[in-house]
Amino acid sequence: MTKRANLSRLLHGEKPAWVPFSINFWQWFEHHHRNGTLPEELAGCADYLSAMKALGCDIFSRNLDAGGFHRHTALEPVVTTEDVPLGTRKTTEFHTRHGVLRAVEQEQKQLSTCHTEEYLVKDWEQDGPAFLDVLEQWECGLNEAAFEKTRAAVGDDGIINIPFNCTPLKYLHMNFGLEYTCFFAMDYPREAQELCDAYWAKCRPLLERLSAHPHVDSAILMDNVDTPFYPPSMAEIYWEPYVRDAAEIMRRNGKTLFVHACGKLAGLAPIFARTRVSGLEGISHPPLGDWTAPEAQGCHPDFIFVGGFSAHEQEALDDEEVRQFYDRYLGMSATDRFIFASSCQTSINTSWERIKLVRDICRAWGGKPASGPVEN
């Protein structure tokens, strides 16, 4: 059985022949590739896909070019960059009929990450009309040629989990910031609901297209679900209805829908169950998170746990402690709805030897394909 066929079996509710090993080490790879610090076994890898294959992963990834795109049809943003001590700072401006909106993003080159210094919307009364102009001419779509090229490159080694925009709540976070999103939703509930509905109306046609596509198996909403950022009272209004709608669209054609998550999740479990989402990708287990694999697998009968490798195991433990941790943790987890993956990401400080050790622990517990890598 190929890795792709085994993943497909799991996604369709059948017991897999082995537990897929599919950690997300994209940021780790990009950091070490750029800095010339890749281990010898990955020295010939020009891209992340080849690195996943070299590690022997069952590829189920949101970090590949799946052909998804978004663009501005009438208000092309003005983007300027400057080099500063931390890295490149990018400023994006939209010149609308209602004024100029500005956002600033700062790269942190040493850590291979970035953060937002300034969000597009600072005050709804002042910036709202301009932001509505930006949203009105925004659109998203699928580049079929790019998708088919990546699908062919993945081949029988796995399945592309197509990254698909984000939920309306995350859309507010990205453009308003976390704090102002909360104030906006409390002070302007009608406008917040209308904005979320308008954004989702633009996303929905592409989701319908993905659901009907003969070569698409799964899609993932690119959020960062975490109870402190998604308190139940807000998630029930600005997250749950849209995820329930997306899950139903995908399910009607036998496809799966995931949402990216990282952090505390147990408080949102009833909402996850009501949406019937296929699973969350990047689940953090204790001690960093608060939702174990058995608890997640009990969310609803078809829920798939995607996680298992957190910063706790990546950096905080020695090899023997890692083995002891997984003896306990994996020993209480079911193998039929489990994709062994990273809890969000793999830290850039994680050793290559630790990555291989955890791969071998997963294979020893959950089985492996006949052509899997030899344990070290």
Secondary structure, DSSP 8 states (H G I E B T S, - for coil): --HHHHHHHHHTTS--SS--B----HHHHHHHHHHT---GGGTT--SHHHHHHHHT--EEESSS--SEEEEESS---EEEEEEETTEEEEEEEEEETTEEEEEEEEEEGGGTEEEEEE-S-S-HHHHHHHHHHHHHTEEEEE-HHHHHHHHHHHGGGEEEEEEE---HHHHHHHHH-HHHHHHHHHH-HHHHHHHHHHHHHHHHHHHHHHHH-TT--EEEEEEEE-TTTS-HHHHHHHTHHHHHHHHHHHHTTT-EEEEEE-S--GGGHHHHHHHT-SEEEEE--TTTSS--HHHHHTSSTT-EEEEEE-HIIIIIS-HHHHHHHHHHHHHTS-STTEEEEESS---TT--HHHHHHHHHHHHHHH---TT-----
